[in-house]
């Protein structure tokens, strides 16, 4: 009969704070969780961090250290009934404390999250929630206001190496011998995730043909491992933000790094192509209008070549965007125009209206319109383009970069001539 065995990550799970690897900003001497354990005064909290950083482990250590009943729930598998059952169990052991640990708490909907509130208020339960999603967006404000949020960080390579050394002392792995380069490869593949590292070690122990592990065996075990990236989560938005800001900062080297990180993590290159097009419009604009065309071409090249060949075109677009002059003048101008447009529905001035019928002409449509090509410079300076009640406005203010430097000089002349002809200043 098959009997399930505990995975290595469970067998090596720390039982006290002093055994925890990583998260020194929380578990080190004098740090928040160390003080909590020392003072025996638990409070509700949210652990926010990547997978495999110790969220479940810390919840178990805290509950054990304050002699509390620990109830585990997974928001993926649990519902309102499970929450009610947990509350019943908490009431049954009074006056003993109860720590309710909810993994993936962000997956509970608003009503489920609200179900905790009265029991937090009464002190019946101490809630510890674990989430990989930003609590500001994933959790209700009412629940957040009753919990302290602690950020857990990805485990650094130095600490992962310490965990690897510790795992080799366990009876499951004690016969396995690894070279330094093999250990470094396993740590790199784990990418800050302690549970992932121990899982790789366990697979390697089962797969290795002898105690002295071969390089090919390590390569096989770690093949296909991807870096931390979640197309719906914080890593996704943090990395695209980094890419955009490095392009804006005229830093092609850093921008190429973040492009590589996103592609390496499995991001859809088409999404990146769309964002590059937005960058060309928002941050470069008329300082170099070729940027938008180049991004469109890169997108089309990717569609024709696919991955990985087409990704080079995206890299070319990224390096160009980061290297060319920058201007957000059009972006800012359009925002101002949108703001004014939302203030009211001003009528189109009569001289700007089209008059395709005799009736419309008789109503004054198109009257006094000045045909620009009949004037010097090809511009009727005395003719306004705004509704009468608005007066003239200036939204577009080109920067002193790239092509916009020439555009700025041209518009400065046109606006000055318009001011003289109309007898007013732009607002």
Secondary structure, 3 states (H helix, E strand, C coil): CCCCCCCHHHHCCCCCHHHCCCCHHHHCCCCHHHHHHHHCCCCCEEEECCCCCCHHHHHHHHHHHCCCEEEEEECCCCCHHHHHHHHHHHHHCCCCCEEEEEECHHHCCHHHHHCCHHHHHHCCCEEEEEECCCHHHHCCHHHHCCCEEEECCCCCHHHHHHHHHHHCCCCCCCCCECCHHHHHHHHHHHCCCHHHHHHHHHHHHHHCCCCECCHHHHHHHHCCCCCCCCCCCHHHHHHHHHHHHHHHCCCHHHHHHHHHHHHHCCCCHHHHHHHHHHHHHHHHHHHCCHHHHHHHHHHHHHHHHCCCCCHHHHHHHHHHHHHCCCCCHHHHHHHHHHHHHCCCCCCCCHHHCCCCCHHHHHCCCCCCCCCHHHCHHHCCCCCCCCCCCCCCCCCCCCCCCHHHHHHHHHHHHHHHHHHHHHCCCCC
